[in-house]
Amino acid sequence: MSESVRCSAGIKALADTETIFLARLVSVRSESGNEGPACRLLASMLPDLGWERVEIDDAGSVVATRGSGEKELLLLGHIDTVPGGPEVRLDGDILWGRGSVDAKGPLCTFAVAGGSVDVPREWRITLVAAVGEEANSIGTRTRLPLHKPNACIIGEPSGTDGVTIAYRGSLWLKLHAEDGGAHLSGDGGPLTATLRAAAKILDEVEALDDPQKPIIERHSGAVAAMGGRDEGEREASILLNLRIPLGVRPEDMVELASQAARARGVTLEVVEATPPHAESKDNVVVRALRTAIRMKGCKPRLLAKGGTADFNLAAQWGCPMAAYGPGDSHLDHTSEERISLSDYTKAIDILQEALRLIMTQ
C-alpha cells in the first residue's frame, strides 16, 4: 500500500499508509445491503496492517484477528453507510465523502491501531467490520452469539478527545389500516385513521419530552415512511421511529402507542425495539481511553448520544465497553460529511495507547 491514491478526479495524492487506507475505503461506496466491494477491499488490505487471520463471515462482515489468548478485546465497527453524501475529495487536511465520519474513519482507526499494537500472550484482538448497521444491524446480530469479549470498543465518531458511554434506545413501529372501500365524504378511511393515530402518538411523545434535560434523557419521535391509497380497497401504512431515553422501557412506549392505535382502529406492529444503554464512566475501557487522551495532550470528554448504535446490541455481552472514533458526529448522514486527516491519525495514536492499557489490566 505504498502507492499514492486519488479518490476522484482532482484529489491530491496521498503518501502515507494510514491515510491511503482510509481514502481507498471511503472511495468505495457501501450503502447498507451493498457492502460487498468495500468488504472485499478491506479484507485484502488488512494483512498489510498486521492482521494475522482475515475472513468474511456468513453475514458479509469482515472479521480479522491477532493473537491467540483466551481474553478477547473486540473492536466492533461498521462498514456500511447511508446513501448520498458529498463527492470524495481531499481539500488540504480534509477528506470529504460518505462514510468518512460514519463510520469508516473510526473503522480504519481500529484497523490501523489494532493491527500494530503488541498483543500479550493471554490476549487476542478481534476486528469486526459489520454490515447493515444503518439498516437492521444484521452484521452485529450475527456476531453476538460468537463472542464473549472481555472488553469491547464500538467504532462511532466521538471526536479524538471524546468517549461515548451512552445511547438512547430506538423503537420502530408500523401502523396499518385497510378496508374494502368507501366514499371520502362519509368515511375518512385508512389514510385518515393512520395519520390521526400517528399524530396522537407523536403528540404524546412530545408531551413527555423535556427540552431542559440532556439528550440521553429526552423523548423524541418521527415519521420514517408512509404510503397508501384511497381508490377501491383502501389501505395505509406509516412507519414511526421513537427514541427511548435512559430509564424508560421499550414496552412502556409500545403500550402508549397501542392505545392510540386502538382508538383509531389501526393495527400496530413492533418492527424493532432496542433498549437504551449506558456504561459506567469508570469501567476499564472508558478509563483507558480517557487516560490515553490525556497522554496525547487532550482533555477527555464523556458523551451520551441521542441516536442508537450497535453499542446498544453489544451491551448483551455484559463486558466493559465504550464507543470511540474520530470525526464530528453532527456531520453524520449529511452532504457535508468530512474528516480531518490529522484528527484521524491522532485518534490512531490515542487508540493504540488505550489498547495497551486495556490489555495490561
C-alpha positions as CSV (number, residue, x, y, z in Angstrom):
1,M,0.0,0.0,0.0
2,S,2.8,2.4,-0.8
3,E,1.2,3.8,-3.9
4,S,-0.4,7.3,-3.9
5,V,-4.1,7.3,-4.3
6,R,-6.5,9.6,-6.0
7,C,-10.1,9.2,-4.6
8,S,-11.6,11.1,-7.6
9,A,-10.6,13.5,-10.3
10,G,-8.6,16.4,-8.9
11,I,-7.8,14.9,-5.5
12,K,-4.3,15.4,-4.1
13,A,-2.0,12.3,-3.9
14,L,-1.6,10.8,-0.5
15,A,1.7,9.3,0.6
16,D,1.3,7.6,4.0
17,T,-0.2,4.2,4.6
18,E,-2.8,5.3,7.2
19,T,-4.4,8.0,5.0
20,I,-4.2,5.9,1.8
21,F,-6.1,3.2,3.6
22,L,-8.9,5.5,4.7
23,A,-9.1,7.3,1.4
24,R,-9.4,4.0,-0.5
25,L,-12.1,2.6,1.7
26,V,-14.1,5.8,1.6
27,S,-13.8,5.8,-2.2
28,V,-15.8,2.6,-2.5
29,R,-19.5,3.1,-1.8
30,S,-21.0,0.7,0.7
31,E,-24.7,1.5,1.3
32,S,-26.4,-1.0,3.6
33,G,-27.1,-4.1,1.6
34,N,-24.4,-3.4,-0.9
35,E,-21.2,-3.6,1.1
36,G,-19.6,-6.4,-0.8
37,P,-17.0,-4.5,-2.8
38,A,-15.9,-2.4,0.2
39,C,-15.7,-5.6,2.4
40,R,-13.5,-7.3,-0.2
41,L,-11.2,-4.3,-0.5
42,L,-10.9,-4.1,3.3
43,A,-10.2,-7.8,3.7
44,S,-7.4,-7.5,1.1
45,M,-5.7,-4.6,2.9
46,L,-5.8,-5.9,6.5
47,P,-2.9,-8.4,6.3
48,D,-0.6,-5.5,5.3
49,L,-1.7,-3.7,8.5
50,G,-0.7,-6.6,10.7
51,W,-3.8,-8.7,11.0
52,E,-3.0,-12.4,11.0
53,R,-6.3,-14.0,10.0
54,V,-9.0,-12.4,7.9
55,E,-12.3,-13.7,6.7
56,I,-15.7,-12.6,5.5
57,D,-18.5,-14.2,7.6
58,D,-21.9,-15.5,6.7
59,A,-23.5,-12.1,7.0
60,G,-20.9,-10.5,4.8
61,S,-18.9,-8.7,7.6
62,V,-15.1,-8.7,7.6
63,V,-13.6,-10.4,10.7
64,A,-9.9,-10.2,11.5
65,T,-7.9,-11.4,14.4
66,R,-4.5,-11.1,16.0
67,G,-3.1,-13.2,18.9
68,S,-4.5,-16.4,20.3
69,G,-5.0,-15.8,24.0
70,E,-8.2,-16.6,26.0
71,K,-9.0,-13.0,26.6
72,E,-10.7,-11.2,23.7
73,L,-10.6,-7.5,23.0
74,L,-13.3,-6.8,20.4
75,L,-13.2,-3.8,18.1
76,L,-16.6,-3.5,16.5
77,G,-17.0,-1.1,13.7
78,H,-19.3,-0.9,10.7
79,I,-18.6,-0.6,7.0
80,D,-22.0,0.3,5.7
81,T,-23.2,3.8,5.1
82,V,-26.5,5.6,4.3
83,P,-26.9,6.7,0.6
84,G,-25.8,10.0,-0.8
85,G,-23.1,12.2,0.5
86,P,-20.5,14.6,-1.0
87,E,-18.1,13.7,-3.7
88,V,-15.0,12.0,-2.4
89,R,-12.2,14.6,-2.5
90,L,-9.3,15.9,-0.5
91,D,-9.1,19.6,0.5
92,G,-5.8,20.1,2.3
93,D,-6.2,18.1,5.5
94,I,-9.9,17.4,5.0
95,L,-11.2,14.2,3.4
96,W,-14.7,14.5,2.1
97,G,-17.0,11.6,1.4
98,R,-19.9,9.4,2.6
99,G,-18.6,7.2,5.4
100,S,-15.6,9.3,6.3
101,V,-17.2,10.1,9.6
102,D,-19.9,7.4,10.0
103,A,-18.1,5.2,10.3
104,K,-15.1,4.3,8.1
105,G,-13.0,6.8,9.9
106,P,-13.5,5.0,13.2
107,L,-13.2,1.6,11.5
108,C,-9.9,2.5,9.8
109,T,-8.7,3.8,13.2
110,F,-9.5,0.4,14.7
111,A,-7.8,-1.4,11.8
112,V,-4.5,0.5,12.0
113,A,-4.2,0.7,15.8
114,G,-5.4,-2.9,16.4
115,G,-3.0,-4.2,13.7
116,S,0.1,-2.5,15.1
117,V,-0.2,-2.8,18.9
118,D,1.6,-5.5,20.8
119,V,-0.7,-8.3,21.8
120,P,0.2,-10.0,25.2
121,R,0.2,-13.8,25.2
122,E,-3.0,-14.1,27.2
123,W,-5.0,-11.8,24.8
124,R,-6.3,-11.7,21.3
125,I,-7.8,-8.8,19.3
126,T,-10.7,-9.2,17.0
127,L,-11.8,-6.6,14.5
128,V,-15.3,-6.7,13.1
129,A,-16.3,-4.5,10.2
130,A,-20.0,-5.2,10.5
131,V,-22.5,-4.8,7.6
132,G,-26.0,-3.5,8.0
133,E,-25.6,-1.2,11.0
134,E,-27.5,1.6,9.3
135,A,-30.4,-0.8,8.5
136,N,-31.1,-3.9,10.6
137,S,-27.7,-4.5,12.2
138,I,-27.5,-8.0,10.7
139,G,-23.7,-7.9,10.9
140,T,-23.6,-7.4,14.7
141,R,-26.6,-9.6,15.4
142,T,-24.8,-12.4,13.6
143,R,-21.7,-11.9,15.8
144,L,-23.5,-11.7,19.1
145,P,-23.5,-15.5,19.9
146,L,-20.0,-15.9,18.6
147,H,-18.1,-13.8,21.1
148,K,-17.7,-13.5,24.8
149,P,-15.3,-10.5,24.9
150,N,-13.5,-9.3,28.0
151,A,-13.7,-5.7,26.6
152,C,-15.2,-4.0,23.6
153,I,-14.9,-0.7,21.8
154,I,-17.5,0.4,19.3
155,G,-16.4,2.4,16.3
156,E,-18.5,5.5,16.1
157,P,-17.5,9.2,15.8
158,S,-16.9,10.8,19.2
159,G,-14.1,13.2,18.2
160,T,-10.5,12.4,19.0
161,D,-11.0,13.6,22.6
162,G,-14.5,12.2,23.2
163,V,-15.6,8.9,24.7
164,T,-19.2,7.8,24.3
165,I,-20.7,5.9,27.2
166,A,-24.5,6.0,26.5
167,Y,-27.0,5.9,23.6
168,R,-30.8,6.2,23.6
169,G,-32.9,3.3,22.6
170,S,-34.9,3.0,19.5
171,L,-38.5,1.7,18.8
172,W,-39.7,1.1,15.2
173,L,-43.5,0.9,14.9
174,K,-45.7,0.2,11.8
175,L,-49.2,1.5,11.8
176,H,-51.5,-0.1,9.2
177,A,-55.2,0.0,8.3
178,E,-57.3,-1.2,5.3
179,D,-60.9,-1.6,4.3
180,G,-63.0,-2.6,1.3
181,G,-63.6,1.0,0.1
182,A,-66.0,3.8,0.8
183,H,-66.6,7.4,-0.2
184,L,-64.5,10.0,1.5
185,S,-67.5,12.2,2.2
186,G,-68.8,9.7,4.7
187,D,-65.6,7.8,5.8
188,G,-62.1,9.2,6.0
189,G,-60.8,5.6,5.7
190,P,-57.4,4.1,6.5
191,L,-55.3,7.1,5.4
192,T,-57.0,9.4,7.8
193,A,-57.1,6.8,10.6
194,T,-53.4,6.0,10.4
195,L,-52.5,9.7,10.1
196,R,-54.5,10.5,13.2
197,A,-53.1,7.6,15.2
198,A,-49.6,8.6,14.2
199,A,-50.2,12.2,15.2
200,K,-51.6,11.1,18.5
201,I,-48.6,9.0,19.3
202,L,-46.2,11.8,18.3
203,D,-48.1,14.3,20.3
204,E,-47.9,12.1,23.4
205,V,-44.2,11.5,22.9
206,E,-43.7,15.3,22.6
207,A,-45.6,15.8,25.8
208,L,-43.2,13.5,27.6
209,D,-40.2,15.4,26.4
210,D,-38.4,18.0,28.5
211,P,-36.1,20.3,26.4
212,Q,-34.2,21.2,29.6
213,K,-32.9,17.6,30.1
214,P,-29.8,16.2,28.4
215,I,-30.4,14.4,25.1
216,I,-29.9,11.0,26.7
217,E,-33.0,11.6,28.9
218,R,-35.3,13.1,26.3
219,H,-38.1,11.5,24.3
220,S,-38.5,12.1,20.5
221,G,-40.4,10.6,17.6
222,A,-40.6,11.0,13.8
223,V,-42.3,9.6,10.7
224,A,-39.8,7.5,8.8
225,A,-42.0,6.4,5.9
226,M,-45.7,6.5,4.9
227,G,-47.9,5.5,2.0
228,G,-51.3,4.3,0.9
229,R,-54.2,4.6,-1.5
230,D,-57.8,5.7,-1.4
231,E,-59.1,4.0,-4.5
232,G,-61.0,0.7,-4.3
233,E,-59.8,-1.4,-1.5
234,R,-58.2,1.3,0.6
235,E,-55.0,0.9,2.7
236,A,-52.4,2.9,4.5
237,S,-49.2,2.4,6.4
238,I,-47.0,4.7,8.5
239,L,-43.5,3.8,9.9
240,L,-42.7,5.6,13.1
241,N,-39.3,5.8,14.9
242,L,-39.4,6.7,18.6
243,R,-36.2,7.3,20.6
244,I,-36.2,5.9,24.1
245,P,-34.4,7.8,26.9
246,L,-32.5,6.2,29.7
247,G,-34.8,4.9,32.4
248,V,-37.7,4.1,30.0
249,R,-38.5,0.6,28.8
250,P,-39.5,0.0,25.2
251,E,-42.6,-1.9,26.5
252,D,-43.8,1.4,28.1
253,M,-43.7,3.2,24.7
254,V,-45.3,0.3,22.9
255,E,-48.3,0.5,25.3
256,L,-48.6,4.2,24.8
257,A,-48.6,3.7,21.0
258,S,-51.0,0.8,21.2
259,Q,-53.7,2.8,23.0
260,A,-53.5,5.5,20.3
261,A,-53.7,2.9,17.5
262,R,-56.7,1.0,19.1
263,A,-58.6,4.3,19.5
264,R,-58.4,4.8,15.7
265,G,-59.0,1.1,14.7
266,V,-55.4,0.9,13.4
267,T,-53.2,-2.2,13.8
268,L,-49.7,-1.7,15.3
269,E,-46.7,-3.8,14.7
270,V,-43.4,-3.6,16.7
271,V,-40.8,-3.9,14.0
272,E,-37.8,-3.5,16.3
273,A,-37.2,-2.5,19.9
274,T,-33.7,-1.6,21.2
275,P,-33.4,-0.5,24.8
276,P,-31.2,2.4,25.8
277,H,-27.9,1.6,27.4
278,A,-25.3,3.4,29.5
279,E,-21.9,2.3,30.7
280,S,-20.0,3.3,33.8
281,K,-17.6,6.2,33.3
282,D,-15.1,4.2,35.4
283,N,-15.1,0.9,33.6
284,V,-11.7,-0.3,32.3
285,V,-12.3,0.7,28.7
286,V,-13.5,4.2,29.5
287,R,-10.6,4.7,31.9
288,A,-8.1,3.5,29.3
289,L,-9.5,5.8,26.6
290,R,-9.6,8.8,29.0
291,T,-6.0,8.2,30.1
292,A,-4.8,7.8,26.5
293,I,-6.5,11.0,25.5
294,R,-4.7,12.9,28.3
295,M,-1.4,11.3,27.5
296,K,-1.7,12.7,23.9
297,G,-2.3,16.2,25.3
298,C,-6.1,16.5,25.1
299,K,-8.8,16.8,27.8
300,P,-11.2,13.9,27.5
301,R,-15.0,14.5,27.2
302,L,-17.6,11.9,28.2
303,L,-20.6,11.8,25.7
304,A,-24.1,10.5,25.8
305,K,-25.7,10.3,22.4
306,G,-29.3,10.8,21.2
307,G,-29.0,8.2,18.5
308,T,-28.9,4.4,18.7
309,A,-26.0,2.2,17.6
310,D,-24.6,-1.3,17.6
311,F,-23.4,-0.2,21.1
312,N,-26.9,-1.0,22.4
313,L,-26.8,-4.5,21.0
314,A,-23.3,-5.2,22.2
315,A,-24.5,-4.5,25.7
316,Q,-25.7,-8.1,25.7
317,W,-22.1,-9.2,26.1
318,G,-22.0,-7.6,29.5
319,C,-18.4,-6.6,29.2
320,P,-16.8,-3.1,29.8
321,M,-17.4,-1.1,26.7
322,A,-17.3,2.4,25.2
323,A,-17.6,4.0,21.7
324,Y,-14.7,5.9,20.2
325,G,-13.6,7.2,16.9
326,P,-12.5,10.4,15.1
327,G,-15.0,12.7,13.3
328,D,-17.7,15.1,14.1
329,S,-21.0,13.2,14.6
330,H,-23.0,16.3,13.6
331,L,-21.8,15.6,10.1
332,D,-23.3,12.0,10.1
333,H,-25.6,11.4,7.1
334,T,-25.2,14.9,5.8
335,S,-24.0,16.4,2.5
336,E,-21.2,18.0,4.5
337,E,-19.6,14.7,5.8
338,R,-15.9,15.1,6.0
339,I,-13.0,14.2,8.4
340,S,-9.7,15.9,9.4
341,L,-6.8,13.5,8.5
342,S,-4.7,14.9,11.3
343,D,-7.6,14.1,13.8
344,Y,-7.8,10.7,12.3
345,T,-4.1,10.0,12.8
346,K,-4.2,11.4,16.3
347,A,-7.1,9.1,17.1
348,I,-4.9,6.1,15.9
349,D,-2.2,7.1,18.4
350,I,-4.8,7.5,21.2
351,L,-6.4,4.2,20.5
352,Q,-3.0,2.4,20.3
353,E,-2.3,3.6,23.8
354,A,-5.8,2.7,25.1
355,L,-5.5,-0.8,23.7
356,R,-2.2,-1.3,25.5
357,L,-3.7,-0.1,28.8
358,I,-6.7,-2.4,28.4
359,M,-4.6,-5.4,27.8
360,T,-2.5,-4.7,30.9
361,Q,-5.5,-5.0,33.2
